[in-house]
């Protein structure tokens, strides 16, 4: 039995289970049919930044930056956070959107800077800035290790009673009328009144077990891994929306 069952051991499932357990919600069970962070989370660039056009998301992201800065206390362990900064390059086609997002960040208390091209050249002298007219810089942003972050969230929450089962997948949800009463697994049912659907790309399948029909669409991203020259130097996470392209030092 459980007070809540979380289906999915990516970053969202791990975080939900962590904070439910931390807040004393009761007996929390996390199910992951493969291993923690095995799919989309583990292959994430894990950029930690506040560049969002929605005010609520910007505030949440700013809180996340502060949590990653104090990951031992806030996230339960070493997240592999590298605070190298985040730099958004703006060309003439992205200036209007960039200005809107810059105002959103400032209005919501985010530490952010509006940089000239000359300032960008000082910050990242290795790069060709032809066509770039301005940039937005977040000095406290960076990137984390997605697998380490997920695992430290889960491991720390075990101290508060979280039961995490890797290699055990949910196979169905049992209902009594319109209420959840159990989650079916390959190892037998878990009686529970609450299920959290954190199954990511499989979220629609899990939702349909409970009568929900959520619209979830997949998109494919291509990653290119390059070995930089040893003398290349450091630089922030850089995003170029005009090229639909972003990259980080590692």
C-alpha positions in Angstrom: 0.0 0.0 0.0 1.0 3.6 -0.5 -0.3 7.1 0.1 0.9 8.0 -3.4 2.5 6.2 -6.3 4.7 8.1 -8.8 5.0 6.4 -12.2 8.3 7.4 -13.9 11.8 7.8 -12.7 13.0 10.7 -14.7 13.7 14.2 -13.3 10.0 15.1 -12.9 9.0 11.8 -11.1 12.1 11.9 -8.9 11.5 15.5 -7.9 7.8 14.9 -7.2 8.6 11.9 -5.1 11.4 13.7 -3.3 9.3 16.7 -2.2 6.2 14.6 -1.3 8.4 12.6 1.0 10.2 15.6 2.3 6.9 17.3 3.2 5.7 14.2 5.1 2.9 13.3 2.7 3.1 9.7 3.8 4.3 6.4 2.2 5.5 7.3 -1.3 6.4 4.7 -3.9 8.3 5.5 -7.1 8.2 3.1 -10.0 10.7 3.1 -12.9 10.5 0.2 -15.4 14.1 0.7 -16.5 16.6 2.7 -14.4 16.5 6.2 -13.0 17.0 8.9 -15.7 17.3 6.1 -18.3 15.5 7.8 -21.2 14.9 11.5 -22.0 16.2 12.9 -18.7 19.5 11.0 -18.9 20.0 12.3 -22.5 19.1 15.9 -21.6 21.6 18.8 -21.9 20.4 19.7 -18.4 20.7 23.4 -19.0 19.7 25.4 -15.9 18.5 28.8 -17.1 15.6 31.3 -16.7 15.1 32.3 -20.4 11.3 31.8 -20.6 8.5 33.9 -22.0 6.0 32.9 -19.4 6.2 34.7 -16.1 5.3 31.7 -14.0 7.9 29.5 -15.7 10.5 32.3 -15.3 9.9 32.4 -11.6 10.0 28.7 -11.2 13.3 28.6 -13.2 14.8 31.3 -11.1 14.0 29.3 -8.0 15.6 26.3 -9.6 18.8 28.2 -10.3 19.0 29.0 -6.6 18.3 25.4 -5.7 21.1 24.1 -7.9 23.4 26.7 -6.3 22.7 25.0 -3.0 22.1 21.4 -4.3 23.4 19.6 -1.2 20.7 21.2 1.0 18.0 21.8 -1.6 18.3 18.7 -3.9 19.8 16.2 -1.6 23.3 15.9 -3.0 25.8 16.8 -5.7 23.9 17.6 -8.9 27.1 18.3 -11.0 26.0 21.9 -11.4 28.5 24.0 -13.4 27.7 27.7 -13.0 29.2 28.9 -16.3 26.4 31.3 -17.2 23.9 31.3 -20.0 24.2 33.5 -23.1 21.4 34.1 -25.5 22.5 35.6 -28.9 20.0 37.9 -30.6 20.0 38.7 -34.3 17.5 41.2 -36.0 14.8 38.6 -36.3 14.9 37.7 -32.5 15.2 41.2 -31.0 11.5 41.7 -30.3 11.1 38.3 -28.6 14.3 38.8 -26.7 13.2 42.2 -25.4 9.9 40.6 -24.2 11.7 37.8 -22.4 14.3 40.2 -20.9 11.4 42.3 -19.4 9.7 39.2 -18.1 12.9 38.1 -16.4 13.6 41.5 -14.9 10.0 41.9 -13.7 10.2 38.6 -11.9 13.4 39.3 -10.1 15.8 37.3 -12.2 19.5 38.4 -12.3 20.0 39.1 -15.9 22.1 41.4 -18.1 21.5 43.1 -21.5 24.8 42.9 -23.4 26.2 44.8 -26.4 28.0 42.8 -29.1 31.3 44.2 -27.7 30.5 42.8 -24.3 29.7 39.5 -25.8 33.0 39.4 -27.6 34.8 39.9 -24.2 32.7 37.1 -22.6 33.2 34.6 -25.5 36.1 35.8 -27.7 36.4 32.5 -29.5 33.1 32.9 -31.4 32.1 34.5 -34.7 29.5 37.0 -33.9 28.6 38.1 -37.4 24.9 39.0 -37.6 24.5 39.2 -33.8 23.3 42.6 -32.5 22.8 42.0 -28.8 22.7 39.3 -26.2 21.0 38.4 -22.9 23.3 37.0 -20.2 22.4 35.1 -17.1 25.5 34.9 -14.9 24.1 32.5 -12.3 22.9 29.9 -14.8 24.7 26.9 -16.2 24.1 23.2 -16.6 23.9 20.1 -14.3 24.4 16.4 -14.6 20.9 15.0 -15.2 21.6 11.5 -13.9 23.4 12.7 -10.7 20.6 15.2 -10.1 17.9 12.5 -10.5 19.7 10.0 -8.3 20.5 12.4 -5.5 16.8 13.4 -5.3 15.8 9.8 -4.9 18.5 8.7 -2.6 18.0 11.6 -0.2 14.2 11.0 -0.1 14.8 7.4 1.0 15.7 8.9 4.4 12.2 10.2 4.6 10.6 6.9 3.7 10.5 6.9 -0.1 10.4 3.4 -1.7 12.0 3.5 -5.1 11.7 0.5 -7.4 13.9 0.4 -10.5 13.1 -2.3 -13.0 9.5 -2.4 -11.9 7.1 -0.8 -14.3 3.4 0.1 -13.9 1.1 -2.0 -16.1 -2.2 -0.4 -15.3 -4.3 1.6 -12.9 -7.3 0.1 -11.1 -10.3 2.3 -10.6 -13.4 2.2 -8.4 -15.8 4.5 -10.3 -13.8 7.6 -11.0 -11.3 7.1 -8.2 -7.9 5.5 -8.3 -7.6 2.5 -5.9 -4.4 0.7 -7.1 -1.5 0.6 -9.5 -0.9 -2.7 -11.2 2.8 -3.7 -11.7 4.6 -6.8 -12.9 5.3 -7.6 -9.2 1.7 -7.2 -8.2 -0.7 -4.4 -7.3 0.0 -1.4 -5.0 -3.1 -0.1 -3.3 -3.1 3.8 -3.4 -5.6 6.6 -3.7 -3.2 8.9 -5.6 -1.1 8.3 -8.8 1.3 10.9 -10.2 1.8 10.4 -14.0 5.4 11.3 -14.6 5.9 8.9 -17.5 7.1 11.4 -20.0 6.7 10.2 -23.6 4.6 7.3 -22.2 2.4 9.8 -20.3 -0.6 9.4 -22.6 -0.6 5.6 -22.3 -0.5 5.9 -18.5 -3.2 8.6 -18.5 -5.5 6.4 -20.6 -5.4 3.7 -17.9 -7.2 6.2 -15.7 -9.6 7.4 -18.5 -7.6 10.5 -19.4 -6.6 11.3 -23.0 -3.8 13.7 -22.8 -2.3 15.1 -26.1 1.5 14.3 -25.9 3.6 14.7 -29.0 7.2 13.7 -29.4 9.9 15.8 -31.0 13.4 14.7 -32.0 16.5 16.7 -31.3 19.9 16.0 -32.8 23.0 16.2 -30.7 26.5 16.7 -32.0 29.5 16.0 -29.7 32.8 17.7 -30.6 36.2 17.7 -29.0 37.4 21.3 -28.6 41.1 22.3 -28.8 42.8 22.2 -25.5 43.5 26.0 -25.6 39.9 26.9 -26.6 39.1 28.2 -23.1 35.9 28.4 -21.2 32.5 29.9 -22.3 28.9 30.0 -21.1 26.1 27.8 -22.3 25.2 29.6 -25.5 21.8 29.6 -27.4 21.3 31.0 -30.8 17.5 31.0 -31.5 18.0 32.2 -35.1 19.9 29.0 -35.9 17.7 26.9 -33.6 20.9 25.8 -31.9 22.4 25.7 -28.5 25.6 24.3 -27.0 27.5 24.1 -23.8 31.2 23.7 -22.8 30.9 19.9 -22.2 
